[in-house]
Amino acid sequence: RQVAAMADAHYGVVAPHNAQGPISTATCIQISAACPNLLVQEIFDEYNVEWEREIVDFHSEVIDGRITIPNRPGLGVELNWKELEKHPYEISNFLPLFAPGWERREGERPQLDPE
């Protein structure tokens, strides 16, 4: 938020990068909601693997270009630790943004090769 305030002092805007899943989305939403100089909030949650929807109990929706902000304390989400334990971190975990077919086509969720 301090970086956004420095940008605001010089008439700059901020556009937080967010391509890491629902916990990152919850974090970015809270930061963005507190920034008067927000230009846009990037969100890639619709490209996440299906199980990622199960790791938090609140999912923001984008409706008419606006994202819902949780009205609960903290980040506004509770973690589902049982689901998180099923998916331990691996160094190869990444969002395959440059894999063929990742981009959205005709309003459909892309089907990515799990390998």
GIKAQUI-V880220 format. One record per residue. N is the residue number from 1. RES is the residue in one letter. SS is DSSP state (alpha for helix, beta for strand, coil for the rest). PHI is phi as a letter, one per 40 degrees, with the letter a starting at -180 (999 if undefined). Layout:
((N	RES	SS	PHI) (N	RES	SS	PHI))
//
This chain:
((1	R	coil	999) (2	Q	alpha	c) (3	V	alpha	c) (4	A	alpha	c) (5	A	alpha	c) (6	M	alpha	c) (7	A	alpha	c) (8	D	alpha	c) (9	A	alpha	c) (10	H	coil	b) (11	Y	coil	g) (12	G	coil	c) (13	V	coil	b) (14	V	beta	b) (15	A	coil	a) (16	P	coil	d) (17	H	coil	c) (18	N	coil	a) (19	A	coil	b) (20	Q	coil	b) (21	G	coil	h) (22	P	alpha	c) (23	I	alpha	c) (24	S	alpha	c) (25	T	alpha	c) (26	A	alpha	d) (27	T	alpha	c) (28	C	alpha	c) (29	I	alpha	c) (30	Q	alpha	c) (31	I	alpha	c) (32	S	alpha	c) (33	A	alpha	c) (34	A	coil	c) (35	C	coil	b) (36	P	coil	c) (37	N	coil	b) (38	L	beta	c) (39	L	coil	c) (40	V	coil	a) (41	Q	coil	b) (42	E	coil	c) (43	I	coil	a) (44	F	coil	b) (45	D	alpha	d) (46	E	alpha	c) (47	Y	alpha	c) (48	N	coil	c) (49	V	coil	c) (50	E	alpha	d) (51	W	alpha	c) (52	E	alpha	c) (53	R	alpha	c) (54	E	alpha	c) (55	I	coil	c) (56	V	beta	b) (57	D	coil	b) (58	F	coil	b) (59	H	coil	b) (60	S	coil	c) (61	E	coil	b) (62	V	beta	c) (63	I	beta	b) (64	D	coil	f) (65	G	coil	g) (66	R	beta	b) (67	I	beta	b) (68	T	coil	c) (69	I	coil	b) (70	P	coil	c) (71	N	coil	b) (72	R	coil	b) (73	P	coil	c) (74	G	coil	g) (75	L	coil	c) (76	G	coil	g) (77	V	coil	b) (78	E	coil	b) (79	L	beta	c) (80	N	coil	c) (81	W	alpha	c) (82	K	alpha	c) (83	E	alpha	c) (84	L	alpha	c) (85	E	alpha	c) (86	K	coil	c) (87	H	coil	b) (88	P	coil	c) (89	Y	coil	c) (90	E	coil	b) (91	I	coil	c) (92	S	coil	c) (93	N	coil	c) (94	F	coil	a) (95	L	coil	c) (96	P	coil	c) (97	L	coil	c) (98	F	coil	b) (99	A	coil	c) (100	P	coil	d) (101	G	coil	g) (102	W	coil	c) (103	E	coil	c) (104	R	coil	c) (105	R	beta	b) (106	E	coil	f) (107	G	coil	g) (108	E	beta	b) (109	R	coil	c) (110	P	coil	c) (111	Q	coil	b) (112	L	coil	c) (113	D	coil	c) (114	P	coil	c) (115	E	coil	c))
//
